[in-house]
Amino acid sequence: MGMLRVVTINVQNTEGDPRRTELINRELRRLEPDLVALQEVLDNPQRHQLDELLDGTGLHGTHQSAAMSYAPPWVERYGGGAVATRRPHQVVECLDLRGSDATDVPWCTLAAVVPVPDEGELLFIVASSSWRLEAEAARERQALALTDLDARHRRTLPTIVGGDLNAEPDASSIRYLTGRQALGGRSAYYHDAWAVAGDGPGWTWSVDNPAAGEVIDQIVRQPNHRRRIDYVLIGSWHAHPTAHCRVRSAELAFDKPMDGVWPSDHFGVVVDVEIGIITPPDPRPPAS
């Protein structure tokens, strides 16, 4: 069996203090993750932020722009999704989840196949969803699309999903993904890594982070706003009956200032998992 470290972080494109990208890079080098889900990564002719974020980490990265033949509106300002992995990966699909109910979401969802030494391959999905507080109907549609994406490409090893899902654990989209609610007559089940192994509320978008305060004041306009909206989800037994992915730890990351600067308006999540194929019992009777 293998051990993997998974990180998800919304990097907040290049807004705010120009030192933030270097600080996120520094922390990625310290954490040494195997799988990284990145959201709001800027990529345009003037700046390839993914290269800066991954410099010196040894990670292989793909921005959504490399997997698409067009650029969604607003992506040049707010960035897009990106995947980074310790071993070379293959992006198998990129989903543009905009719709009439979510016209301003340039962050696409990426699915990449990643090898795990001595165990096989897994599907790693970098997910994003609609950010507006009233957009849960759009997030429901996007959650259904995410599970369809997984079904199209999943491998024997459990799928791992990381991303900024813009919904709290009791929202319908997250309840669907974690098996507590059906949507449109359909159901699914992923383990929420924080619910398995996290300590405390795990808020990832909070007034406790000064980098988030201005946006929270702009769109929430209420005091003491704190939510857990960034996730690592693990595919479960029903979709992967011959493999396991056990969550061993789940902690916040990028949740403290570095050199007096907060790395992003989101806190990240870092999860350690043990993953492998389950060896079936030998049906033969023991030798006499």
PLY file of the C-alpha trace (Angstrom):
ply
format ascii 1.0
element vertex 288
property float x
property float y
property float z
element edge 287
property int vertex1
property int vertex2
end_header
0.00 0.00 0.00
1.12 3.58 -0.58
0.92 6.82 1.37
-0.15 10.00 -0.39
-0.40 13.60 0.76
-3.20 15.62 -0.82
-3.48 19.41 -0.71
-6.21 21.74 -1.93
-5.82 25.51 -1.96
-7.61 28.40 -3.63
-4.70 30.75 -4.39
-6.87 33.86 -5.01
-5.18 34.55 -8.37
-2.82 37.53 -7.99
-5.01 39.87 -5.96
-3.62 41.59 -2.90
-0.04 41.44 -1.71
2.33 40.47 -4.57
4.33 38.25 -2.18
1.48 35.75 -1.78
2.41 33.50 -4.71
5.94 33.04 -3.41
4.61 32.26 0.07
2.25 29.57 -1.27
5.18 28.13 -3.22
7.28 28.08 -0.06
4.60 26.20 1.84
4.07 23.69 -0.98
7.79 22.94 -0.90
7.59 22.38 2.85
4.48 20.18 2.69
5.84 18.00 -0.16
2.39 16.88 -1.39
1.78 14.15 -3.96
-1.52 15.56 -5.29
-2.45 19.24 -5.36
-5.75 20.83 -6.37
-5.36 24.53 -7.12
-8.13 27.02 -7.84
-8.10 30.58 -9.21
-4.66 30.19 -10.80
-3.87 32.97 -13.27
-2.65 32.02 -16.74
-2.36 34.58 -19.51
0.32 35.83 -21.92
1.70 38.14 -19.24
1.86 35.65 -16.36
1.85 31.90 -15.85
1.19 31.72 -12.14
1.25 27.92 -12.02
4.94 27.91 -12.94
5.64 30.26 -10.04
3.55 28.23 -7.60
5.31 24.98 -8.48
8.87 26.28 -8.88
11.27 23.99 -7.04
8.54 21.63 -5.78
9.23 18.82 -8.25
5.52 18.71 -9.07
4.11 18.30 -12.58
1.37 20.84 -13.29
-1.41 21.35 -15.82
-3.57 24.47 -15.98
-7.06 24.22 -17.41
-5.95 26.48 -20.26
-3.72 23.66 -21.54
-6.68 21.27 -21.66
-9.16 23.62 -23.38
-9.45 25.04 -26.90
-11.05 28.27 -25.65
-10.90 30.59 -22.65
-14.03 31.10 -20.51
-15.02 34.71 -19.81
-13.28 36.30 -16.81
-10.53 33.68 -16.70
-7.88 36.26 -17.58
-8.77 38.15 -14.39
-9.85 35.47 -11.93
-7.81 32.49 -13.12
-8.76 28.84 -13.49
-8.26 25.36 -12.09
-4.95 23.52 -12.10
-3.71 20.08 -11.10
-0.23 19.25 -9.80
1.12 15.79 -9.03
4.40 14.26 -7.83
4.39 11.78 -10.70
3.46 12.73 -14.28
-0.30 12.69 -14.84
-2.63 12.57 -17.82
-5.56 14.98 -17.96
-8.49 13.00 -19.35
-11.24 15.64 -19.27
-11.89 19.29 -18.45
-15.44 20.40 -17.59
-16.71 23.93 -18.12
-19.60 24.02 -15.64
-21.03 27.40 -16.50
-24.71 27.60 -17.35
-27.61 30.01 -17.28
-27.56 29.59 -13.50
-23.78 30.19 -13.28
-22.49 32.46 -16.01
-19.54 33.89 -14.09
-17.61 30.76 -13.11
-14.41 30.55 -15.19
-12.86 27.87 -12.96
-13.22 24.54 -14.73
-13.07 21.06 -13.22
-10.12 18.90 -14.26
-9.82 15.10 -14.13
-6.35 13.57 -14.25
-5.15 9.97 -14.10
-2.18 9.58 -11.75
0.02 6.49 -11.25
0.57 5.17 -7.72
3.73 3.04 -7.55
3.08 -0.68 -6.99
-0.69 -0.08 -6.71
-2.04 1.13 -10.06
-3.75 4.35 -11.11
-6.21 6.72 -9.48
-8.41 9.49 -10.79
-7.69 12.88 -9.23
-10.35 15.54 -9.76
-9.74 19.25 -9.17
-13.18 20.72 -8.60
-14.72 24.17 -8.41
-18.31 25.30 -8.17
-20.44 28.43 -8.20
-19.45 30.98 -5.58
-22.59 33.06 -5.11
-24.40 32.48 -1.82
-27.73 31.91 -3.59
-26.32 29.51 -6.22
-26.98 26.17 -4.54
-29.15 25.02 -7.45
-26.13 25.52 -9.74
-23.91 23.73 -7.24
-26.33 20.80 -7.23
-26.04 20.56 -11.02
-22.26 20.81 -10.79
-22.10 18.10 -8.11
-24.05 15.76 -10.38
-21.67 16.58 -13.23
-18.71 15.83 -10.96
-19.98 12.35 -10.15
-20.67 11.71 -13.84
-17.10 12.78 -14.59
-15.81 10.33 -12.00
-17.95 7.51 -13.40
-16.52 8.09 -16.89
-12.89 7.86 -15.83
-12.52 6.22 -12.41
-9.84 3.61 -11.89
-9.61 0.65 -9.52
-8.00 2.80 -6.83
-10.43 5.20 -5.13
-10.98 8.56 -6.79
-9.72 11.59 -4.87
-11.44 14.97 -5.27
-9.98 18.25 -4.05
-11.40 21.69 -4.44
-13.24 24.82 -3.46
-16.89 23.74 -3.53
-18.30 26.98 -2.11
-20.80 25.13 0.07
-20.92 24.13 3.71
-21.22 20.47 4.76
-24.98 20.78 5.33
-25.66 22.20 1.84
-27.53 19.96 -0.56
-24.61 19.64 -3.00
-22.26 18.42 -0.26
-24.94 16.25 1.33
-25.34 14.57 -2.08
-21.60 14.01 -2.48
-21.35 12.53 1.02
-24.32 10.20 0.73
-26.77 12.06 2.93
-29.19 13.27 0.25
-30.33 12.27 -3.21
-30.47 14.74 -6.11
-32.72 14.13 -9.09
-33.31 10.56 -8.02
-29.59 9.88 -7.86
-27.19 9.25 -5.01
-23.44 9.03 -4.44
-21.00 8.56 -1.60
-17.57 10.08 -0.98
-15.80 10.26 2.35
-15.27 13.83 3.52
-11.66 13.67 4.74
-12.18 16.41 7.31
-15.19 14.63 8.79
-13.09 11.47 9.07
-9.92 12.88 10.60
-10.14 16.65 11.07
-10.11 18.34 14.45
-12.50 21.24 15.05
-14.80 23.06 12.64
-12.20 23.29 9.85
-13.34 26.67 8.58
-11.54 27.57 5.35
-13.20 30.92 4.52
-13.32 33.06 7.59
-13.24 36.56 9.00
-10.28 35.33 11.04
-8.29 35.65 7.79
-7.73 39.36 7.01
-7.22 38.47 3.34
-10.85 37.32 3.21
-12.35 40.16 5.22
-12.96 42.57 2.36
-14.73 40.01 0.16
-16.78 38.68 3.08
-17.84 42.22 3.91
-18.74 42.80 0.24
-20.89 39.71 -0.40
-21.97 38.48 3.06
-22.20 41.76 5.01
-22.63 39.98 8.33
-20.21 39.75 11.26
-18.41 36.59 12.41
-18.79 34.79 9.09
-16.96 31.45 9.00
-17.53 28.48 6.68
-15.90 25.21 5.66
-16.09 25.23 1.87
-12.80 23.59 0.73
-12.72 19.79 0.64
-10.81 16.62 0.00
-13.25 13.81 -0.85
-12.39 10.12 -1.16
-14.15 7.57 -3.35
-15.83 4.83 -1.35
-16.33 1.07 -1.32
-19.38 0.98 -3.60
-17.37 2.42 -6.52
-14.04 0.79 -5.61
-14.81 -2.62 -4.05
-11.28 -4.02 -4.44
-9.31 -1.07 -3.06
-9.11 1.24 -0.08
-8.06 4.83 0.64
-7.92 5.37 4.40
-7.73 8.94 5.68
-4.99 9.09 8.30
-4.95 12.84 8.99
-6.64 16.06 7.89
-5.40 19.53 8.84
-5.71 23.12 7.72
-2.88 24.61 5.67
-1.99 28.15 4.59
-3.95 29.25 7.66
-1.37 31.53 9.27
0.45 34.65 8.12
3.95 34.20 6.73
6.30 37.14 7.04
3.24 39.12 8.07
1.31 38.21 4.89
-1.68 35.85 4.66
-1.10 33.45 1.72
-4.68 33.56 0.38
-8.25 34.50 1.25
-8.87 30.75 1.68
-7.24 28.36 4.06
-6.20 25.11 2.42
-6.60 21.51 3.51
-3.82 18.91 3.71
-4.79 15.24 3.98
-2.65 12.12 4.34
-4.12 8.89 3.02
-3.09 5.26 2.84
-4.12 3.76 -0.49
-3.90 0.32 -2.00
-5.50 -2.71 -3.58
-7.23 -5.16 -1.27
-5.87 -8.67 -1.69
-8.79 -11.10 -1.69
-8.54 -14.12 0.59
-7.16 -17.28 -0.95
-10.17 -19.56 -1.61
-8.03 -22.71 -1.42
-8.02 -24.65 1.85
-4.77 -24.58 3.81
-2.31 -27.34 3.03
-2.48 -30.24 5.45
0 1
1 2
2 3
3 4
4 5
5 6
6 7
7 8
8 9
9 10
10 11
11 12
12 13
13 14
14 15
15 16
16 17
17 18
18 19
19 20
20 21
21 22
22 23
23 24
24 25
25 26
26 27
27 28
28 29
29 30
30 31
31 32
32 33
33 34
34 35
35 36
36 37
37 38
38 39
39 40
40 41
41 42
42 43
43 44
44 45
45 46
46 47
47 48
48 49
49 50
50 51
51 52
52 53
53 54
54 55
55 56
56 57
57 58
58 59
59 60
60 61
61 62
62 63
63 64
64 65
65 66
66 67
67 68
68 69
69 70
70 71
71 72
72 73
73 74
74 75
75 76
76 77
77 78
78 79
79 80
80 81
81 82
82 83
83 84
84 85
85 86
86 87
87 88
88 89
89 90
90 91
91 92
92 93
93 94
94 95
95 96
96 97
97 98
98 99
99 100
100 101
101 102
102 103
103 104
104 105
105 106
106 107
107 108
108 109
109 110
110 111
111 112
112 113
113 114
114 115
115 116
116 117
117 118
118 119
119 120
120 121
121 122
122 123
123 124
124 125
125 126
126 127
127 128
128 129
129 130
130 131
131 132
132 133
133 134
134 135
135 136
136 137
137 138
138 139
139 140
140 141
141 142
142 143
143 144
144 145
145 146
146 147
147 148
148 149
149 150
150 151
151 152
152 153
153 154
154 155
155 156
156 157
157 158
158 159
159 160
160 161
161 162
162 163
163 164
164 165
165 166
166 167
167 168
168 169
169 170
170 171
171 172
172 173
173 174
174 175
175 176
176 177
177 178
178 179
179 180
180 181
181 182
182 183
183 184
184 185
185 186
186 187
187 188
188 189
189 190
190 191
191 192
192 193
193 194
194 195
195 196
196 197
197 198
198 199
199 200
200 201
201 202
202 203
203 204
204 205
205 206
206 207
207 208
208 209
209 210
210 211
211 212
212 213
213 214
214 215
215 216
216 217
217 218
218 219
219 220
220 221
221 222
222 223
223 224
224 225
225 226
226 227
227 228
228 229
229 230
230 231
231 232
232 233
233 234
234 235
235 236
236 237
237 238
238 239
239 240
240 241
241 242
242 243
243 244
244 245
245 246
246 247
247 248
248 249
249 250
250 251
251 252
252 253
253 254
254 255
255 256
256 257
257 258
258 259
259 260
260 261
261 262
262 263
263 264
264 265
265 266
266 267
267 268
268 269
269 270
270 271
271 272
272 273
273 274
274 275
275 276
276 277
277 278
278 279
279 280
280 281
281 282
282 283
283 284
284 285
285 286
286 287
